[in-house]
Structures are given as structure tokens and as C-alpha cells.
Amino acid sequence: MLIGPDPNFPYLSYNDCFSFPDPKKCDDWVVAVGGNLSPGMLLSAYEQGIFPWYGPNDPVIWQSPDPRFVLFPDKLHISASMQKILKKRVFKITFNTDFYGVINGCAQSIRLRKDDGVSGTWITKDIIEAYAELYRLGYAHSAEAWFEGDLVGGCYGLLMGKVFMGESMFAKKSNASKAAFLTLAQKLFENGINFIDCQTASKHLESLGAEEISRETYLALLRVNNVVRD
């Protein structure tokens, strides 16, 4: 079985388009298998409500969850304790200062595989290189939380149209990832972003106000929020 990106699949530059199967016609989350993580393929996927999510021993698996987990501006919840942390500036929050540190921090965080319960991470070397290229192209962005000069948390994702597609977050110190994410969310919403895609449900994101919507509703929201390349 082929592991990771297919070396024989054509490289697609950022302005190339690829048509995936229609997620609305899929019975489950998996839309397609194979291909690579070149910029054109990744950006095409996000435009169509799809993203890569696969284990370190799998081929590239393209998924479109149903339901989808999203965060709208009017639902953003900042607890009293987090308000105090943000107000006291316990962490220094920056944006796009250390994208590589953030994505590597996320990769090092041990995650539980959804499918079989194996501990590991889906942020492989191929994923890191692919999203680093999207960062260089201006599509991927990060928020960093610093404490006493050290990077202790952060999050990253893609900004397309009026939607931010969150990918992952990590914390080496309690509340660091929340501080980075909440500060980023506030900044995004102040600048006219209409919602943040959190992909799949988690208690952590639910506590911040994220909620489930149907895949069909999510795909419709992408169309009305200009999720296309400039």
C-alpha cells in the first residue's frame, strides 16, 4: 500500500485547480484517496470543503466531515478565567512570527487516532512541508503564545475568503493554546471573517463556542463567503 503522497501524481501549482468528488454525494467522511499535497491540490480541496486527514502509515486521505464543527462570531465564548489571563497578558501573543515552530509543536503533540485508538500524530513531515509552502504563499497563518521568551503554544490554519480553516493547536503550558486561539479568533472576527472552521467536534472547542452544522450547510457557507483563490 502506498504511504503518503503519490510521487507519480502531477504537481499542481497554487493557481491550478483539481476537481474532487462532490462531498454531498459521499456516504461518509472520505471523499477521495491518493494524490499529493501540492499547493493547487490542497487549495482546491479547501475550496470544496475537503482537507487531508490520514495516519502516518496511510495514503493521503481526503475528508469532508458530516457534521462539520464551526465557530461563529456571536457564539465565541471566553470564560471569566480566560478573560483574566488575556487581560493580564500572561502570554505574549504574536501572529505569523514562528509558523514553523507552531506546526512542529502541533506535530509533536501526541494525539489519539480517531479510527483505531493508536497514539500518534497525523501531522507528518509531508504535511509540515506542504503547509509551510502554503504559509510562504500567504494562505496559511499562525498565532503564537510566548512565555518568558519561549514558544509555549499556538495554532495554525488557512485563510480563504471570509473563512479561517483551523488546522491544529498545541500547548506546552496550561491555557497557552486557548490564549493564542481566542486572540486570533477575536482578530479575525474584527477583520470581517464570518466563521472559523474547526473541522471536527471536540470538548475543547465546544467550550469556546463552536457548534455542529451539517456538511450541506457548511458547503453552502463556503460558496457565499468567497472561499476561492485571489
PLY file of the C-alpha trace (Angstrom):
ply
format ascii 1.0
element vertex 230
property float x
property float y
property float z
element edge 229
property int vertex1
property int vertex2
end_header
0.00 0.00 0.00
1.26 3.44 -0.93
2.09 5.58 2.12
1.67 9.35 2.00
1.66 11.43 -1.20
1.88 9.66 -4.55
5.26 10.54 -6.12
3.81 9.94 -9.58
0.87 12.30 -9.21
1.35 15.61 -11.08
2.48 18.61 -9.04
-0.18 21.33 -9.04
0.92 24.92 -8.50
-1.12 27.31 -6.38
-3.18 28.54 -9.36
-4.01 25.03 -10.66
-7.41 23.54 -9.87
-8.40 19.95 -9.14
-11.98 18.67 -9.06
-12.66 16.29 -6.18
-15.77 14.10 -5.98
-18.74 16.04 -4.64
-18.83 15.57 -0.82
-22.64 15.75 -0.89
-22.66 12.50 -2.88
-20.42 10.67 -0.42
-21.90 8.34 2.19
-19.19 9.01 4.77
-16.39 11.45 5.51
-13.88 10.06 2.99
-14.17 11.82 -0.36
-11.03 10.56 -2.11
-7.77 8.69 -1.57
-4.42 9.42 -3.21
-2.82 12.34 -4.98
-0.35 14.65 -3.32
-0.12 17.73 -1.10
0.97 20.23 -3.73
-0.44 23.77 -3.31
-3.00 23.50 -6.10
-4.41 20.26 -4.76
-4.61 21.49 -1.16
-6.22 24.80 -2.06
-8.67 23.07 -4.39
-9.63 20.75 -1.55
-10.35 23.56 0.90
-12.41 25.41 -1.71
-14.55 22.29 -1.99
-14.92 21.70 1.76
-12.29 18.96 1.93
-8.99 18.56 3.77
-6.32 15.84 4.12
-6.50 13.74 7.28
-4.68 10.44 7.43
-2.34 8.43 9.60
1.44 8.12 9.18
1.08 4.69 7.51
-1.77 5.62 5.18
-2.02 7.11 1.69
-3.36 10.67 1.50
-7.00 10.52 2.57
-9.25 13.47 1.73
-12.11 14.02 4.15
-15.21 16.18 4.48
-16.82 15.59 7.90
-20.57 15.50 8.39
-21.49 17.21 10.61
-18.91 19.99 10.50
-17.74 21.90 13.58
-17.62 25.70 13.19
-17.35 28.84 15.30
-19.42 31.93 14.51
-18.54 35.41 15.86
-21.65 35.74 18.01
-21.01 32.35 19.62
-17.40 32.97 20.68
-17.18 32.27 24.42
-14.34 33.49 26.61
-14.61 32.25 30.18
-14.02 34.59 33.11
-10.75 32.82 33.90
-9.52 33.19 30.30
-10.58 36.85 30.26
-8.31 37.41 33.26
-5.42 35.59 31.56
-5.82 37.66 28.39
-6.24 40.91 30.32
-3.15 40.26 32.44
-1.22 39.31 29.30
0.12 36.17 30.89
1.21 35.18 27.38
2.63 37.36 24.64
0.58 36.63 21.53
2.02 37.13 18.06
0.86 36.31 14.55
2.89 34.67 11.77
6.07 35.08 13.78
7.00 31.40 14.04
4.78 29.32 11.77
7.32 26.52 11.64
7.57 26.41 15.43
3.80 26.18 15.72
3.24 23.42 13.18
6.15 21.43 14.59
4.76 21.94 18.08
1.43 20.58 16.88
3.18 17.61 15.27
4.98 16.78 18.49
1.74 16.76 20.46
0.58 13.19 20.90
-2.89 12.76 19.51
-5.32 9.88 19.62
-6.06 8.37 16.23
-9.81 8.62 15.63
-10.08 5.38 13.70
-8.23 2.81 15.79
-7.15 4.44 19.04
-3.42 4.32 18.23
-1.41 7.14 19.75
0.33 9.23 17.14
0.10 12.31 15.00
-1.38 12.98 11.60
0.97 15.94 11.09
3.68 14.10 9.20
6.80 15.51 7.56
4.86 15.74 4.28
2.08 17.73 5.96
4.59 20.11 7.57
6.35 20.75 4.26
3.04 21.23 2.40
1.57 23.75 4.85
4.88 25.55 5.17
4.64 26.14 1.41
1.09 27.48 1.85
2.48 29.79 4.52
5.12 31.06 2.10
2.35 31.62 -0.45
0.34 33.66 2.07
-2.55 31.24 2.65
-1.53 29.59 5.91
-1.26 31.62 9.12
-0.30 31.03 12.73
-0.80 32.54 16.17
1.89 32.05 18.79
1.77 32.16 22.59
5.05 33.05 24.30
6.01 32.81 27.96
9.30 34.22 29.20
10.64 34.16 25.64
9.68 30.55 24.91
7.06 29.36 22.43
4.60 27.51 24.66
1.52 27.23 22.45
-0.13 28.21 19.23
-2.47 27.33 16.39
-2.43 27.47 12.60
-4.79 27.27 9.66
-5.72 28.69 6.25
-7.41 31.98 5.45
-9.53 31.90 2.30
-12.21 34.42 1.50
-14.09 35.26 4.69
-13.37 31.93 6.35
-10.48 30.73 8.50
-9.91 26.97 8.35
-8.33 25.97 11.62
-5.98 23.01 11.42
-4.38 22.30 14.78
-3.16 23.77 18.06
-0.76 22.82 20.82
0.19 23.89 24.33
3.25 23.27 26.45
1.81 25.42 29.24
-1.76 25.41 30.52
-4.09 27.77 28.62
-1.42 28.73 26.06
-3.27 27.30 23.05
-6.55 28.84 24.23
-4.90 32.24 24.59
-3.47 32.03 21.07
-6.68 30.76 19.52
-9.00 33.21 21.26
-6.79 36.19 20.44
-6.63 35.07 16.81
-10.40 34.50 16.70
-11.10 37.98 18.03
-8.73 39.50 15.48
-10.27 37.52 12.62
-13.83 38.44 13.55
-12.90 42.12 13.96
-11.48 42.00 10.43
-14.67 40.62 8.89
-14.14 36.86 8.93
-17.58 35.25 9.14
-16.68 31.96 10.78
-13.86 29.63 11.75
-13.92 26.05 10.50
-12.90 23.78 13.39
-13.41 20.64 11.27
-14.46 18.02 13.84
-16.07 18.25 17.28
-14.02 18.46 20.46
-14.89 19.41 24.04
-12.10 21.98 23.99
-13.52 23.87 21.02
-17.09 23.38 22.17
-16.20 25.22 25.38
-15.13 28.17 23.22
-18.46 28.30 21.41
-18.00 26.03 18.39
-21.04 24.08 17.19
-22.05 21.42 14.69
-23.69 22.19 11.36
-24.49 19.83 8.51
-21.96 19.28 5.74
-24.51 20.61 3.25
-24.85 23.85 5.24
-21.07 24.15 5.52
-20.58 23.76 1.77
-23.23 26.41 1.13
-21.45 28.77 3.53
-18.20 28.33 1.62
-19.91 29.49 -1.57
-21.36 32.66 -0.04
-18.15 33.55 1.80
-15.89 33.75 -1.25
-13.73 30.76 -0.45
-11.78 30.94 -3.67
-8.24 31.91 -4.50
-7.47 35.52 -5.31
0 1
1 2
2 3
3 4
4 5
5 6
6 7
7 8
8 9
9 10
10 11
11 12
12 13
13 14
14 15
15 16
16 17
17 18
18 19
19 20
20 21
21 22
22 23
23 24
24 25
25 26
26 27
27 28
28 29
29 30
30 31
31 32
32 33
33 34
34 35
35 36
36 37
37 38
38 39
39 40
40 41
41 42
42 43
43 44
44 45
45 46
46 47
47 48
48 49
49 50
50 51
51 52
52 53
53 54
54 55
55 56
56 57
57 58
58 59
59 60
60 61
61 62
62 63
63 64
64 65
65 66
66 67
67 68
68 69
69 70
70 71
71 72
72 73
73 74
74 75
75 76
76 77
77 78
78 79
79 80
80 81
81 82
82 83
83 84
84 85
85 86
86 87
87 88
88 89
89 90
90 91
91 92
92 93
93 94
94 95
95 96
96 97
97 98
98 99
99 100
100 101
101 102
102 103
103 104
104 105
105 106
106 107
107 108
108 109
109 110
110 111
111 112
112 113
113 114
114 115
115 116
116 117
117 118
118 119
119 120
120 121
121 122
122 123
123 124
124 125
125 126
126 127
127 128
128 129
129 130
130 131
131 132
132 133
133 134
134 135
135 136
136 137
137 138
138 139
139 140
140 141
141 142
142 143
143 144
144 145
145 146
146 147
147 148
148 149
149 150
150 151
151 152
152 153
153 154
154 155
155 156
156 157
157 158
158 159
159 160
160 161
161 162
162 163
163 164
164 165
165 166
166 167
167 168
168 169
169 170
170 171
171 172
172 173
173 174
174 175
175 176
176 177
177 178
178 179
179 180
180 181
181 182
182 183
183 184
184 185
185 186
186 187
187 188
188 189
189 190
190 191
191 192
192 193
193 194
194 195
195 196
196 197
197 198
198 199
199 200
200 201
201 202
202 203
203 204
204 205
205 206
206 207
207 208
208 209
209 210
210 211
211 212
212 213
213 214
214 215
215 216
216 217
217 218
218 219
219 220
220 221
221 222
222 223
223 224
224 225
225 226
226 227
227 228
228 229
